[in-house]
Amino acid sequence: MTPREAVRQVPETSRDEWEEQYRSGRWDYLAGGPEQARYAALCEHILTAGAAAVLDVGCGTGVLRDCLGTRFTGRYVGVDWSHAALASRNCGPGETLICADASRLPLRGRFDAVVLSEVLYYLDEPLAAVRRMLDLVAPGGQLLISLYQPPADRHPGWHALMADLDRGVRSLSGTAHQLVTGGGRRRWLLYVLTREAQS
Ligand SMILES: C[S@@+](CC[C@H](N)C(=O)[O-])C[C@H]1O[C@@H](n2cnc3c(N)ncnc32)[C@H](O)[C@@H]1O
């Protein structure tokens, strides 16, 4: 199966469909617990690195910001193209939400941590998106990407896409990755791409 064929097997979701899904509560479960393991792994990296500025691309309702909790006192910028997702959030101190397409981010400046949490497979040209996000990482900072690892027997197309992304992401820079497991068959790969301090 070619990468393009694999991509087509991942549910294509238009901006309007995301709006509808957020309005109907389809994603409410994310705040409730079953995916806490992957949010915890992301937060651990951000907090351990002492990141003072975090960009969360495709932030949805900002579950990641909630998981960072009061231990994080820096600046948080969440970007999503769903008005409904962003409207559900009450911003705390240091928080900014921007409604925009991740392919055309209206952002300048650099962030200590840029996060793509369960977003990359929804973006056109995902590896080009990874390169653009790396440009937003401050020297010495990190790009964190979490990707669901579906059981190969249940979603062969998606599995093939993940293998393709895995090769692509690893080829970009010295990446570390770790497997995060939740309950049952829930497994995610968390990629950590570090931007060199000199760059
Ligand atoms: C599965 S949700 C993950 C939400 C959040 N990152 C989390 O882990 O809780 C995927 C999110 O990506 C957003 N998204 C998808 N394509 C996007 C795009 N082109 N630009 C901005 N946001 C996008 C959706 O609106 C949705 O909120």
The ligand as an ORCA input file, in Angstrom:
! r2SCAN-3c Opt
* xyz 0 1
  C      -8.103     14.460     18.053
  S      -8.247     16.194     18.364
  C      -6.892     16.417     19.526
  C      -7.120     17.614     20.407
  C      -5.963     17.940     21.384
  N      -4.713     18.140     20.701
  C      -5.812     16.881     22.443
  O      -4.896     16.043     22.344
  O      -6.603     16.885     23.382
  C      -7.582     16.902     16.863
  C      -7.689     18.444     16.840
  O      -7.013     18.951     15.692
  C      -7.751     20.051     15.190
  N      -7.364     20.230     13.786
  C      -7.437     19.323     12.790
  N      -6.977     19.853     11.646
  C      -6.595     21.132     11.938
  C      -6.038     22.201     11.169
  N      -5.768     22.057      9.854
  N      -5.766     23.356     11.784
  C      -6.022     23.518     13.115
  N      -6.574     22.559     13.892
  C      -6.847     21.375     13.306
  C      -9.202     19.642     15.377
  O     -10.093     20.730     15.335
  C      -9.115     18.965     16.755
  O      -9.338     19.885     17.770
*
